[in-house]
Amino acid sequence: MKIVLKQAVENLGEAGDVVVVKDGYGRNYLIPQGFAVVATPGAIKAAAERAKHATKRISENVAAARELAAQLGALKIEIAMKAGDDGKLFGSVTNGYVADALKNLGFEIDRRKIVVEEIKHLGEHTATVNLLGEVKASLTISVVKE
């Protein structure tokens, strides 16, 4: 039986792939669960059209993410924290602080996408922002005494 996958199925293929499976597997599992449809000429054409639009959308998203990464790479964020005389912070700088600082600068970045190594001293530090897949930005964080 020839089917068109509507979504990725482990050990079978990705969304839009036309695959041949045993009749029982297709009729009793894949089609009723909504993972696939019977491979008619219309379904094959529709899957190809969806794949074309998805590819275009992904390339647009990657371009926008690279542009944002360039903007973020040029930034220097300053975060004021309470610290002792030796420069050791009372607490630490977290991804939440960095997300708030970015929000104040006009960038809406989810704090879960920001990776901050443990920052417990005053000075210059770096953080990584995972934007989209392989697209990452490096931020310079300056921690100053409050």
N, CA, C and O atoms as CSV, one atom per row, in Angstrom:
chain,resi,resn,atom,element,x,y,z
A,1,MET,N,N,0.849,-1.174,0.000
A,1,MET,CA,C,0.000,0.000,0.000
A,1,MET,C,C,0.893,1.236,0.000
A,1,MET,O,O,1.844,1.320,0.777
A,2,LYS,N,N,0.588,2.183,-0.864
A,2,LYS,CA,C,1.344,3.423,-0.968
A,2,LYS,C,C,0.603,4.503,-0.187
A,2,LYS,O,O,-0.596,4.710,-0.375
A,3,ILE,N,N,1.342,5.195,0.701
A,3,ILE,CA,C,0.734,6.247,1.527
A,3,ILE,C,C,1.618,7.485,1.513
A,3,ILE,O,O,2.803,7.425,1.188
A,4,VAL,N,N,1.003,8.620,1.879
A,4,VAL,CA,C,1.724,9.887,2.054
A,4,VAL,C,C,1.670,10.218,3.537
A,4,VAL,O,O,0.589,10.303,4.120
A,5,LEU,N,N,2.845,10.407,4.153
A,5,LEU,CA,C,2.907,10.709,5.582
A,5,LEU,C,C,2.509,12.162,5.832
A,5,LEU,O,O,2.980,13.075,5.154
A,6,LYS,N,N,1.641,12.356,6.811
A,6,LYS,CA,C,1.218,13.709,7.188
A,6,LYS,C,C,2.137,14.306,8.241
A,6,LYS,O,O,2.191,15.525,8.404
A,7,GLN,N,N,2.861,13.450,8.956
A,7,GLN,CA,C,3.815,13.897,9.958
A,7,GLN,C,C,4.922,12.865,10.051
A,7,GLN,O,O,4.802,11.772,9.498
A,8,ALA,N,N,5.985,13.197,10.736
A,8,ALA,CA,C,7.122,12.285,10.852
A,8,ALA,C,C,6.730,11.047,11.653
A,8,ALA,O,O,6.098,11.143,12.704
A,9,VAL,N,N,7.119,9.885,11.135
A,9,VAL,CA,C,6.885,8.612,11.817
A,9,VAL,C,C,8.245,7.946,11.966
A,9,VAL,O,O,8.978,7.781,10.991
A,10,GLU,N,N,8.573,7.566,13.189
A,10,GLU,CA,C,9.871,6.976,13.475
A,10,GLU,C,C,10.084,5.710,12.646
A,10,GLU,O,O,9.176,4.891,12.506
A,11,ASN,N,N,11.261,5.563,12.113
A,11,ASN,CA,C,11.677,4.429,11.280
A,11,ASN,C,C,10.889,4.294,9.982
A,11,ASN,O,O,10.928,3.238,9.349
A,12,LEU,N,N,10.177,5.341,9.574
A,12,LEU,CA,C,9.402,5.268,8.341
A,12,LEU,C,C,9.680,6.456,7.429
A,12,LEU,O,O,9.945,6.263,6.243
A,13,GLY,N,N,9.627,7.685,7.955
A,13,GLY,CA,C,9.910,8.845,7.126
A,13,GLY,C,C,9.421,10.129,7.745
A,13,GLY,O,O,8.897,10.156,8.859
A,14,GLU,N,N,9.608,11.196,6.987
A,14,GLU,CA,C,9.211,12.533,7.411
A,14,GLU,C,C,7.886,12.921,6.769
A,14,GLU,O,O,7.392,12.220,5.886
A,15,ALA,N,N,7.316,14.025,7.208
A,15,ALA,CA,C,6.059,14.526,6.650
A,15,ALA,C,C,6.238,14.805,5.162
A,15,ALA,O,O,7.223,15.421,4.754
A,16,GLY,N,N,5.285,14.351,4.357
A,16,GLY,CA,C,5.327,14.564,2.922
A,16,GLY,C,C,5.965,13.431,2.147
A,16,GLY,O,O,5.867,13.404,0.921
A,17,ASP,N,N,6.618,12.493,2.821
A,17,ASP,CA,C,7.241,11.359,2.132
A,17,ASP,C,C,6.174,10.390,1.643
A,17,ASP,O,O,5.181,10.142,2.327
A,18,VAL,N,N,6.394,9.847,0.449
A,18,VAL,CA,C,5.535,8.792,-0.095
A,18,VAL,C,C,6.253,7.481,0.165
A,18,VAL,O,O,7.358,7.260,-0.330
A,19,VAL,N,N,5.620,6.610,0.947
A,19,VAL,CA,C,6.251,5.347,1.322
A,19,VAL,C,C,5.309,4.191,1.038
A,19,VAL,O,O,4.094,4.361,0.941
A,20,VAL,N,N,5.907,2.998,0.906
A,20,VAL,CA,C,5.129,1.776,0.710
A,20,VAL,C,C,5.183,0.995,2.012
A,20,VAL,O,O,6.261,0.701,2.528
A,21,VAL,N,N,3.991,0.657,2.548
A,21,VAL,CA,C,3.890,-0.116,3.782
A,21,VAL,C,C,2.945,-1.282,3.553
A,21,VAL,O,O,2.233,-1.333,2.549
A,22,LYS,N,N,2.944,-2.201,4.477
A,22,LYS,CA,C,2.006,-3.320,4.388
A,22,LYS,C,C,0.589,-2.798,4.575
A,22,LYS,O,O,0.368,-1.826,5.297
A,23,ASP,N,N,-0.364,-3.447,3.924
A,23,ASP,CA,C,-1.759,-2.991,3.935
A,23,ASP,C,C,-2.317,-2.841,5.350
A,23,ASP,O,O,-2.955,-1.833,5.653
A,24,GLY,N,N,-2.092,-3.810,6.206
A,24,GLY,CA,C,-2.636,-3.766,7.556
A,24,GLY,C,C,-2.063,-2.622,8.370
A,24,GLY,O,O,-2.789,-1.969,9.120
A,25,TYR,N,N,-0.771,-2.375,8.231
A,25,TYR,CA,C,-0.125,-1.289,8.965
A,25,TYR,C,C,-0.689,0.060,8.535
A,25,TYR,O,O,-0.937,0.932,9.367
A,26,GLY,N,N,-0.886,0.222,7.257
A,26,GLY,CA,C,-1.433,1.471,6.750
A,26,GLY,C,C,-2.888,1.659,7.117
A,26,GLY,O,O,-3.268,2.705,7.642
A,27,ARG,N,N,-3.728,0.632,6.841
A,27,ARG,CA,C,-5.169,0.745,7.071
A,27,ARG,C,C,-5.562,0.746,8.538
A,27,ARG,O,O,-6.493,1.447,8.934
A,28,ASN,N,N,-4.845,-0.046,9.358
A,28,ASN,CA,C,-5.253,-0.219,10.754
A,28,ASN,C,C,-4.543,0.698,11.732
A,28,ASN,O,O,-5.020,0.881,12.852
A,29,TYR,N,N,-3.411,1.282,11.340
A,29,TYR,CA,C,-2.686,2.123,12.284
A,29,TYR,C,C,-2.420,3.527,11.741
A,29,TYR,O,O,-2.875,4.511,12.324
A,30,LEU,N,N,-1.695,3.624,10.641
A,30,LEU,CA,C,-1.248,4.943,10.176
A,30,LEU,C,C,-2.395,5.862,9.768
A,30,LEU,O,O,-2.427,7.025,10.171
A,31,ILE,N,N,-3.328,5.359,8.982
A,31,ILE,CA,C,-4.432,6.212,8.512
A,31,ILE,C,C,-5.399,6.555,9.642
A,31,ILE,O,O,-5.748,7.727,9.784
A,32,PRO,N,N,-5.854,5.589,10.460
A,32,PRO,CA,C,-6.774,5.957,11.553
A,32,PRO,C,C,-6.154,6.907,12.591
A,32,PRO,O,O,-6.863,7.733,13.166
A,33,GLN,N,N,-4.847,6.799,12.834
A,33,GLN,CA,C,-4.187,7.671,13.807
A,33,GLN,C,C,-3.926,9.059,13.237
A,33,GLN,O,O,-3.547,9.967,13.977
A,34,GLY,N,N,-4.122,9.239,11.932
A,34,GLY,CA,C,-3.904,10.538,11.308
A,34,GLY,C,C,-2.464,10.785,10.908
A,34,GLY,O,O,-2.083,11.920,10.621
A,35,PHE,N,N,-1.652,9.722,10.888
A,35,PHE,CA,C,-0.250,9.869,10.507
A,35,PHE,C,C,-0.071,9.895,8.997
A,35,PHE,O,O,0.945,10.388,8.508
A,36,ALA,N,N,-1.054,9.365,8.238
A,36,ALA,CA,C,-0.883,9.241,6.798
A,36,ALA,C,C,-2.231,9.247,6.090
A,36,ALA,O,O,-3.283,9.098,6.711
A,37,VAL,N,N,-2.170,9.425,4.769
A,37,VAL,CA,C,-3.337,9.296,3.893
A,37,VAL,C,C,-2.931,8.411,2.727
A,37,VAL,O,O,-1.746,8.259,2.431
A,38,VAL,N,N,-3.931,7.825,2.064
A,38,VAL,CA,C,-3.663,6.993,0.899
A,38,VAL,C,C,-3.038,7.867,-0.192
A,38,VAL,O,O,-3.446,9.011,-0.394
A,39,ALA,N,N,-2.055,7.318,-0.882
A,39,ALA,CA,C,-1.297,8.075,-1.878
A,39,ALA,C,C,-2.053,8.171,-3.192
A,39,ALA,O,O,-1.804,7.403,-4.122
A,40,THR,N,N,-2.977,9.117,-3.260
A,40,THR,CA,C,-3.660,9.417,-4.521
A,40,THR,C,C,-2.857,10.505,-5.225
A,40,THR,O,O,-2.045,11.171,-4.582
A,41,PRO,N,N,-3.058,10.703,-6.511
A,41,PRO,CA,C,-2.321,11.783,-7.191
A,41,PRO,C,C,-2.542,13.156,-6.536
A,41,PRO,O,O,-1.617,13.964,-6.456
A,42,GLY,N,N,-3.768,13.413,-6.071
A,42,GLY,CA,C,-4.058,14.683,-5.394
A,42,GLY,C,C,-3.317,14.814,-4.079
A,42,GLY,O,O,-2.816,15.890,-3.753
A,43,ALA,N,N,-3.242,13.718,-3.309
A,43,ALA,CA,C,-2.546,13.753,-2.022
A,43,ALA,C,C,-1.046,13.950,-2.219
A,43,ALA,O,O,-0.400,14.655,-1.444
A,44,ILE,N,N,-0.497,13.328,-3.255
A,44,ILE,CA,C,0.930,13.478,-3.541
A,44,ILE,C,C,1.235,14.919,-3.940
A,44,ILE,O,O,2.227,15.496,-3.494
A,45,LYS,N,N,0.381,15.494,-4.776
A,45,LYS,CA,C,0.566,16.875,-5.222
A,45,LYS,C,C,0.446,17.843,-4.037
A,45,LYS,O,O,1.235,18.780,-3.915
A,46,ALA,N,N,-0.543,17.610,-3.168
A,46,ALA,CA,C,-0.734,18.469,-1.998
A,46,ALA,C,C,0.464,18.378,-1.058
A,46,ALA,O,O,0.878,19.389,-0.491
A,47,ALA,N,N,1.029,17.179,-0.884
A,47,ALA,CA,C,2.195,17.009,-0.019
A,47,ALA,C,C,3.401,17.746,-0.597
A,47,ALA,O,O,4.169,18.360,0.143
A,48,ALA,N,N,3.564,17.685,-1.904
A,48,ALA,CA,C,4.671,18.395,-2.548
A,48,ALA,C,C,4.509,19.906,-2.383
A,48,ALA,O,O,5.488,20.616,-2.155
A,49,GLU,N,N,3.281,20.390,-2.497
A,49,GLU,CA,C,3.012,21.828,-2.337
A,49,GLU,C,C,3.283,22.275,-0.899
A,49,GLU,O,O,3.863,23.337,-0.676
A,50,ARG,N,N,2.859,21.456,0.081
A,50,ARG,CA,C,3.128,21.774,1.490
A,50,ARG,C,C,4.626,21.801,1.770
A,50,ARG,O,O,5.110,22.660,2.507
A,51,ALA,N,N,5.357,20.856,1.180
A,51,ALA,CA,C,6.803,20.804,1.388
A,51,ALA,C,C,7.474,22.040,0.796
A,51,ALA,O,O,8.419,22.574,1.378
A,52,LYS,N,N,6.989,22.497,-0.356
A,52,LYS,CA,C,7.563,23.685,-0.986
A,52,LYS,C,C,7.345,24.918,-0.105
A,52,LYS,O,O,8.258,25.720,0.092
A,53,HIS,N,N,6.128,25.057,0.419
A,53,HIS,CA,C,5.821,26.198,1.291
A,53,HIS,C,C,6.600,26.112,2.604
A,53,HIS,O,O,7.063,27.128,3.121
A,54,ALA,N,N,6.742,24.909,3.137
A,54,ALA,CA,C,7.481,24.730,4.386
A,54,ALA,C,C,8.944,25.094,4.201
A,54,ALA,O,O,9.542,25.723,5.074
A,55,THR,N,N,9.529,24.703,3.070
A,55,THR,CA,C,10.922,25.035,2.797
A,55,THR,C,C,11.113,26.541,2.708
A,55,THR,O,O,12.089,27.080,3.229
A,56,LYS,N,N,10.182,27.220,2.048
A,56,LYS,CA,C,10.253,28.678,1.925
A,56,LYS,C,C,10.137,29.339,3.297
A,56,LYS,O,O,10.883,30.263,3.620
A,57,ARG,N,N,9.188,28.848,4.100
A,57,ARG,CA,C,8.968,29.413,5.425
A,57,ARG,C,C,10.197,29.196,6.319
A,57,ARG,O,O,10.580,30.087,7.077
A,58,ILE,N,N,10.804,28.023,6.227
A,58,ILE,CA,C,11.982,27.731,7.041
A,58,ILE,C,C,13.142,28.635,6.649
A,58,ILE,O,O,13.854,29.146,7.514
A,59,SER,N,N,13.336,28.838,5.339
A,59,SER,CA,C,14.437,29.698,4.903
A,59,SER,C,C,14.217,31.142,5.349
A,59,SER,O,O,15.178,31.832,5.691
A,60,GLU,N,N,12.964,31.611,5.352
A,60,GLU,CA,C,12.662,32.960,5.839
A,60,GLU,C,C,12.942,33.066,7.338
A,60,GLU,O,O,13.490,34.065,7.803
A,61,ASN,N,N,12.561,32.028,8.093
A,61,ASN,CA,C,12.799,32.036,9.538
A,61,ASN,C,C,14.292,32.023,9.853
A,61,ASN,O,O,14.734,32.706,10.777
A,62,VAL,N,N,15.072,31.255,9.095
A,62,VAL,CA,C,16.512,31.192,9.325
A,62,VAL,C,C,17.146,32.540,9.016
A,62,VAL,O,O,18.028,32.990,9.748
A,63,ALA,N,N,16.706,33.190,7.938
A,63,ALA,CA,C,17.250,34.506,7.593
A,63,ALA,C,C,16.942,35.522,8.685
A,63,ALA,O,O,17.803,36.319,9.057
A,64,ALA,N,N,15.711,35.495,9.201
A,64,ALA,CA,C,15.340,36.415,10.282
A,64,ALA,C,C,16.147,36.116,11.551
A,64,ALA,O,O,16.550,37.040,12.257
A,65,ALA,N,N,16.384,34.842,11.842
A,65,ALA,CA,C,17.147,34.473,13.031
A,65,ALA,C,C,18.604,34.918,12.895
A,65,ALA,O,O,19.208,35.360,13.873
A,66,ARG,N,N,19.173,34.806,11.692
A,66,ARG,CA,C,20.558,35.255,11.492
A,66,ARG,C,C,20.674,36.770,11.656
A,66,ARG,O,O,21.658,37.271,12.199
A,67,GLU,N,N,19.668,37.485,11.185
A,67,GLU,CA,C,19.665,38.942,11.342
A,67,GLU,C,C,19.588,39.327,12.818
A,67,GLU,O,O,20.297,40.223,13.276
A,68,LEU,N,N,18.717,38.635,13.555
A,68,LEU,CA,C,18.590,38.880,14.989
A,68,LEU,C,C,19.885,38.522,15.715
A,68,LEU,O,O,20.284,39.218,16.648
A,69,ALA,N,N,20.544,37.439,15.293
A,69,ALA,CA,C,21.813,37.039,15.906
A,69,ALA,C,C,22.871,38.115,15.696
A,69,ALA,O,O,23.667,38.384,16.596
A,70,ALA,N,N,22.888,38.728,14.525
A,70,ALA,CA,C,23.847,39.807,14.271
A,70,ALA,C,C,23.561,41.008,15.168
A,70,ALA,O,O,24.486,41.635,15.685
A,71,GLN,N,N,22.286,41.327,15.351
A,71,GLN,CA,C,21.920,42.449,16.216
A,71,GLN,C,C,22.296,42.163,17.665
A,71,GLN,O,O,22.819,43.035,18.359
A,72,LEU,N,N,22.030,40.945,18.117
A,72,LEU,CA,C,22.340,40.587,19.500
A,72,LEU,C,C,23.847,40.531,19.733
A,72,LEU,O,O,24.319,40.883,20.814
A,73,GLY,N,N,24.603,40.093,18.733
A,73,GLY,CA,C,26.050,40.018,18.869
A,73,GLY,C,C,26.698,41.382,19.040
A,73,GLY,O,O,27.766,41.496,19.642
A,74,ALA,N,N,26.053,42.416,18.513
A,74,ALA,CA,C,26.597,43.775,18.620
A,74,ALA,C,C,26.243,44.437,19.950
A,74,ALA,O,O,26.782,45.495,20.273
A,75,LEU,N,N,25.350,43.832,20.718
A,75,LEU,CA,C,24.917,44.427,21.987
A,75,LEU,C,C,25.902,44.166,23.116
A,75,LEU,O,O,26.627,43.171,23.122
A,76,LYS,N,N,25.907,45.084,24.064
A,76,LYS,CA,C,26.613,44.885,25.322
A,76,LYS,C,C,25.607,45.206,26.418
A,76,LYS,O,O,25.206,46.356,26.595
A,77,ILE,N,N,25.209,44.181,27.142
A,77,ILE,CA,C,24.187,44.333,28.172
A,77,ILE,C,C,24.870,44.629,29.507
A,77,ILE,O,O,25.860,43.992,29.868
A,78,GLU,N,N,24.327,45.603,30.227
A,78,GLU,CA,C,24.849,45.945,31.540
A,78,GLU,C,C,23.806,45.576,32.591
A,78,GLU,O,O,22.656,46.012,32.528
A,79,ILE,N,N,24.225,44.775,33.545
A,79,ILE,CA,C,23.329,44.340,34.616
A,79,ILE,C,C,23.943,44.776,35.945
A,79,ILE,O,O,25.096,44.462,36.238
A,80,ALA,N,N,23.158,45.502,36.745
A,80,ALA,CA,C,23.619,45.971,38.053
A,80,ALA,C,C,23.173,44.975,39.115
A,80,ALA,O,O,21.995,44.632,39.214
A,81,MET,N,N,24.145,44.516,39.911
A,81,MET,CA,C,23.863,43.552,40.971
A,81,MET,C,C,24.552,44.010,42.254
A,81,MET,O,O,25.552,44.726,42.216
A,82,LYS,N,N,24.005,43.588,43.379
A,82,LYS,CA,C,24.653,43.866,44.661
A,82,LYS,C,C,25.858,42.945,44.787
A,82,LYS,O,O,25.796,41.757,44.469
A,83,ALA,N,N,26.957,43.527,45.261
A,83,ALA,CA,C,28.192,42.758,45.380
A,83,ALA,C,C,28.966,43.198,46.614
A,83,ALA,O,O,28.781,44.300,47.131
A,84,GLY,N,N,29.836,42.306,47.069
A,84,GLY,CA,C,30.696,42.614,48.206
A,84,GLY,C,C,31.908,43.410,47.756
A,84,GLY,O,O,32.060,43.719,46.574
A,85,ASP,N,N,32.776,43.739,48.718
A,85,ASP,CA,C,33.968,44.526,48.417
A,85,ASP,C,C,34.950,43.777,47.517
A,85,ASP,O,O,35.704,44.393,46.764
A,86,ASP,N,N,34.936,42.451,47.599
A,86,ASP,CA,C,35.859,41.657,46.782
A,86,ASP,C,C,35.332,41.396,45.369
A,86,ASP,O,O,35.991,40.707,44.591
A,87,GLY,N,N,34.153,41.935,45.023
A,87,GLY,CA,C,33.591,41.766,43.681
A,87,GLY,C,C,32.720,40.543,43.531
A,87,GLY,O,O,32.238,40.260,42.434
A,88,LYS,N,N,32.510,39.815,44.602
A,88,LYS,CA,C,31.664,38.625,44.552
A,88,LYS,C,C,30.202,39.057,44.708
A,88,LYS,O,O,29.869,39.843,45.594
A,89,LEU,N,N,29.346,38.537,43.844
A,89,LEU,CA,C,27.938,38.918,43.856
A,89,LEU,C,C,27.188,38.263,44.997
A,89,LEU,O,O,27.535,37.168,45.440
A,90,PHE,N,N,26.149,38.952,45.471
A,90,PHE,CA,C,25.209,38.359,46.420
A,90,PHE,C,C,24.133,37.691,45.568
A,90,PHE,O,O,23.125,38.313,45.234
A,91,GLY,N,N,24.347,36.441,45.221
A,91,GLY,CA,C,23.476,35.737,44.293
A,91,GLY,C,C,24.224,35.510,42.998
A,91,GLY,O,O,25.455,35.497,42.992
A,92,SER,N,N,23.517,35.333,41.917
A,92,SER,CA,C,24.174,35.160,40.625
A,92,SER,C,C,23.280,35.702,39.518
A,92,SER,O,O,22.074,35.872,39.700
A,93,VAL,N,N,23.889,35.970,38.372
A,93,VAL,CA,C,23.145,36.446,37.207
A,93,VAL,C,C,22.568,35.224,36.508
A,93,VAL,O,O,23.301,34.297,36.164
A,94,THR,N,N,21.259,35.222,36.297
A,94,THR,CA,C,20.597,34.094,35.660
A,94,THR,C,C,20.077,34.500,34.282
A,94,THR,O,O,20.150,35.663,33.885
A,95,ASN,N,N,19.555,33.515,33.575
A,95,ASN,CA,C,18.995,33.799,32.253
A,95,ASN,C,C,17.775,34.724,32.351
A,95,ASN,O,O,17.459,35.426,31.390
A,96,GLY,N,N,17.104,34.733,33.472
A,96,GLY,CA,C,15.977,35.643,33.672
A,96,GLY,C,C,16.406,37.095,33.693
A,96,GLY,O,O,15.738,37.952,33.114
A,97,TYR,N,N,17.531,37.382,34.366
A,97,TYR,CA,C,18.065,38.748,34.379
A,97,TYR,C,C,18.441,39.194,32.968
A,97,TYR,O,O,18.170,40.327,32.572
A,98,VAL,N,N,19.069,38.289,32.213
A,98,VAL,CA,C,19.487,38.616,30.852
A,98,VAL,C,C,18.258,38.844,29.970
A,98,VAL,O,O,18.244,39.769,29.158
A,99,ALA,N,N,17.228,38.011,30.124
A,99,ALA,CA,C,16.001,38.170,29.337
A,99,ALA,C,C,15.331,39.506,29.654
A,99,ALA,O,O,14.830,40.177,28.753
A,100,ASP,N,N,15.321,39.897,30.933
A,100,ASP,CA,C,14.733,41.189,31.316
A,100,ASP,C,C,15.528,42.355,30.725
A,100,ASP,O,O,14.945,43.340,30.272
A,101,ALA,N,N,16.853,42.243,30.730
A,101,ALA,CA,C,17.692,43.299,30.162
A,101,ALA,C,C,17.453,43.413,28.654
A,101,ALA,O,O,17.402,44.516,28.110
A,102,LEU,N,N,17.307,42.269,27.986
A,102,LEU,CA,C,17.015,42.296,26.546
A,102,LEU,C,C,15.638,42.885,26.276
A,102,LEU,O,O,15.446,43.600,25.293
A,103,LYS,N,N,14.684,42.586,27.146
A,103,LYS,CA,C,13.332,43.123,26.983
A,103,LYS,C,C,13.340,44.644,27.103
A,103,LYS,O,O,12.625,45.334,26.375
A,104,ASN,N,N,14.150,45.162,28.023
A,104,ASN,CA,C,14.271,46.615,28.177
A,104,ASN,C,C,14.878,47.273,26.938
A,104,ASN,O,O,14.636,48.450,26.669
A,105,LEU,N,N,15.666,46.506,26.191
A,105,LEU,CA,C,16.278,47.016,24.958
A,105,LEU,C,C,15.396,46.786,23.734
A,105,LEU,O,O,15.743,47.199,22.627
A,106,GLY,N,N,14.250,46.122,23.935
A,106,GLY,CA,C,13.313,45.925,22.838
A,106,GLY,C,C,13.372,44.565,22.176
A,106,GLY,O,O,12.779,44.385,21.112
A,107,PHE,N,N,14.071,43.594,22.765
A,107,PHE,CA,C,14.167,42.250,22.201
A,107,PHE,C,C,13.359,41.289,23.064
A,107,PHE,O,O,13.621,41.153,24.259
A,108,GLU,N,N,12.379,40.625,22.460
A,108,GLU,CA,C,11.566,39.638,23.177
A,108,GLU,C,C,12.182,38.252,22.964
A,108,GLU,O,O,11.886,37.582,21.975
A,109,ILE,N,N,13.034,37.831,23.890
A,109,ILE,CA,C,13.688,36.531,23.815
A,109,ILE,C,C,13.236,35.710,25.017
A,109,ILE,O,O,13.285,36.177,26.155
A,110,ASP,N,N,12.795,34.483,24.752
A,110,ASP,CA,C,12.379,33.587,25.831
A,110,ASP,C,C,13.598,33.239,26.684
A,110,ASP,O,O,14.654,32.903,26.148
A,111,ARG,N,N,13.460,33.317,27.991
A,111,ARG,CA,C,14.587,33.093,28.890
A,111,ARG,C,C,15.134,31.670,28.769
A,111,ARG,O,O,16.306,31.438,29.068
A,112,ARG,N,N,14.312,30.718,28.338
A,112,ARG,CA,C,14.779,29.339,28.206
A,112,ARG,C,C,15.727,29.158,27.030
A,112,ARG,O,O,16.410,28.138,26.935
A,113,LYS,N,N,15.777,30.134,26.136
A,113,LYS,CA,C,16.689,30.066,24.995
A,113,LYS,C,C,18.045,30.682,25.316
A,113,LYS,O,O,18.966,30.618,24.502
A,114,ILE,N,N,18.169,31.275,26.496
A,114,ILE,CA,C,19.410,31.932,26.890
A,114,ILE,C,C,20.195,30.995,27.800
A,114,ILE,O,O,19.685,30.516,28.813
A,115,VAL,N,N,21.448,30.743,27.417
A,115,VAL,CA,C,22.319,29.871,28.204
A,115,VAL,C,C,23.388,30.751,28.851
A,115,VAL,O,O,24.207,31.364,28.165
A,116,VAL,N,N,23.362,30.801,30.188
A,116,VAL,CA,C,24.306,31.615,30.945
A,116,VAL,C,C,25.101,30.682,31.849
A,116,VAL,O,O,24.540,29.941,32.656
A,117,GLU,N,N,26.415,30.736,31.696
A,117,GLU,CA,C,27.262,29.994,32.626
A,117,GLU,C,C,27.164,30.695,33.979
A,117,GLU,O,O,26.693,31.830,34.054
A,118,GLU,N,N,27.591,30.051,35.013
A,118,GLU,CA,C,27.464,30.602,36.356
A,118,GLU,C,C,28.240,31.913,36.476
A,118,GLU,O,O,29.464,31.932,36.351
A,119,ILE,N,N,27.521,33.002,36.718
A,119,ILE,CA,C,28.139,34.326,36.864
A,119,ILE,C,C,27.973,34.746,38.321
A,119,ILE,O,O,26.866,35.043,38.771
A,120,LYS,N,N,29.093,34.766,39.056
A,120,LYS,CA,C,29.042,35.119,40.472
A,120,LYS,C,C,30.022,36.228,40.829
A,120,LYS,O,O,30.229,36.532,42.004
A,121,HIS,N,N,30.641,36.847,39.773
A,121,HIS,CA,C,31.594,37.926,40.013
A,121,HIS,C,C,31.293,39.086,39.082
A,121,HIS,O,O,30.685,38.915,38.025
A,122,LEU,N,N,31.730,40.276,39.494
A,122,LEU,CA,C,31.612,41.453,38.640
A,122,LEU,C,C,32.534,41.301,37.429
A,122,LEU,O,O,33.544,40.600,37.490
A,123,GLY,N,N,32.175,41.967,36.330
A,123,GLY,CA,C,33.051,41.963,35.168
A,123,GLY,C,C,32.325,41.581,33.887
A,123,GLY,O,O,31.095,41.563,33.827
A,124,GLU,N,N,33.123,41.274,32.857
A,124,GLU,CA,C,32.590,40.913,31.544
A,124,GLU,C,C,32.374,39.406,31.468
A,124,GLU,O,O,33.232,38.618,31.866
A,125,HIS,N,N,31.221,39.027,30.955
A,125,HIS,CA,C,30.886,37.613,30.789
A,125,HIS,C,C,30.171,37.447,29.455
A,125,HIS,O,O,29.752,38.427,28.840
A,126,THR,N,N,30.035,36.199,29.012
A,126,THR,CA,C,29.310,35.940,27.765
A,126,THR,C,C,28.176,34.963,28.023
A,126,THR,O,O,28.233,34.131,28.929
A,127,ALA,N,N,27.153,35.090,27.205
A,127,ALA,CA,C,26.004,34.189,27.239
A,127,ALA,C,C,25.673,33.814,25.805
A,127,ALA,O,O,26.002,34.549,24.873
A,128,THR,N,N,25.031,32.687,25.630
A,128,THR,CA,C,24.639,32.220,24.307
A,128,THR,C,C,23.130,32.215,24.215
A,128,THR,O,O,22.444,31.799,25.149
A,129,VAL,N,N,22.609,32.681,23.080
A,129,VAL,CA,C,21.170,32.658,22.829
A,129,VAL,C,C,20.924,31.679,21.687
A,129,VAL,O,O,21.405,31.888,20.573
A,130,ASN,N,N,20.184,30.621,21.958
A,130,ASN,CA,C,19.835,29.629,20.939
A,130,ASN,C,C,18.583,30.116,20.231
A,130,ASN,O,O,17.479,29.996,20.762
A,131,LEU,N,N,18.750,30.666,19.036
A,131,LEU,CA,C,17.627,31.283,18.338
A,131,LEU,C,C,16.794,30.266,17.551
A,131,LEU,O,O,15.594,30.127,17.784
A,132,LEU,N,N,17.436,29.560,16.622
A,132,LEU,CA,C,16.701,28.633,15.769
A,132,LEU,C,C,17.659,27.576,15.269
A,132,LEU,O,O,18.534,27.867,14.454
A,133,GLY,N,N,17.506,26.357,15.746
A,133,GLY,CA,C,18.359,25.273,15.272
A,133,GLY,C,C,19.830,25.574,15.494
A,133,GLY,O,O,20.290,25.678,16.631
A,134,GLU,N,N,20.563,25.713,14.399
A,134,GLU,CA,C,21.995,25.962,14.457
A,134,GLU,C,C,22.339,27.444,14.618
A,134,GLU,O,O,23.509,27.784,14.791
A,135,VAL,N,N,21.358,28.315,14.564
A,135,VAL,CA,C,21.609,29.753,14.651
A,135,VAL,C,C,21.673,30.157,16.124
A,135,VAL,O,O,20.701,30.042,16.871
A,136,LYS,N,N,22.862,30.635,16.511
A,136,LYS,CA,C,23.083,31.049,17.898
A,136,LYS,C,C,23.728,32.430,17.899
A,136,LYS,O,O,24.414,32.815,16.952
A,137,ALA,N,N,23.496,33.155,18.969
A,137,ALA,CA,C,24.102,34.481,19.119
A,137,ALA,C,C,24.878,34.507,20.429
A,137,ALA,O,O,24.493,33.869,21.409
A,138,SER,N,N,25.964,35.245,20.429
A,138,SER,CA,C,26.770,35.396,21.628
A,138,SER,C,C,26.572,36.806,22.170
A,138,SER,O,O,26.745,37.792,21.453
A,139,LEU,N,N,26.211,36.885,23.437
A,139,LEU,CA,C,25.964,38.177,24.101
A,139,LEU,C,C,27.112,38.514,25.042
A,139,LEU,O,O,27.683,37.634,25.686
A,140,THR,N,N,27.434,39.775,25.109
A,140,THR,CA,C,28.420,40.253,26.077
A,140,THR,C,C,27.649,40.884,27.236
A,140,THR,O,O,26.838,41.791,27.046
A,141,ILE,N,N,27.920,40.383,28.432
A,141,ILE,CA,C,27.224,40.862,29.626
A,141,ILE,C,C,28.255,41.518,30.541
A,141,ILE,O,O,29.275,40.921,30.886
A,142,SER,N,N,27.967,42.749,30.920
A,142,SER,CA,C,28.813,43.470,31.849
A,142,SER,C,C,28.079,43.554,33.173
A,142,SER,O,O,27.029,44.190,33.269
A,143,VAL,N,N,28.626,42.916,34.188
A,143,VAL,CA,C,28.011,42.939,35.519
A,143,VAL,C,C,28.717,44.007,36.330
A,143,VAL,O,O,29.929,43.948,36.538
A,144,VAL,N,N,27.943,44.993,36.788
A,144,VAL,CA,C,28.493,46.113,37.548
A,144,VAL,C,C,27.883,46.133,38.943
A,144,VAL,O,O,26.840,45.533,39.203
A,145,LYS,N,N,28.570,46.843,39.828
A,145,LYS,CA,C,28.102,46.940,41.220
A,145,LYS,C,C,26.941,47.920,41.290
A,145,LYS,O,O,26.987,48.998,40.698
A,146,GLU,N,N,25.905,47.537,42.015
A,146,GLU,CA,C,24.687,48.351,42.175
A,146,GLU,C,C,24.913,49.453,43.168
A,146,GLU,O,O,24.005,50.240,43.434
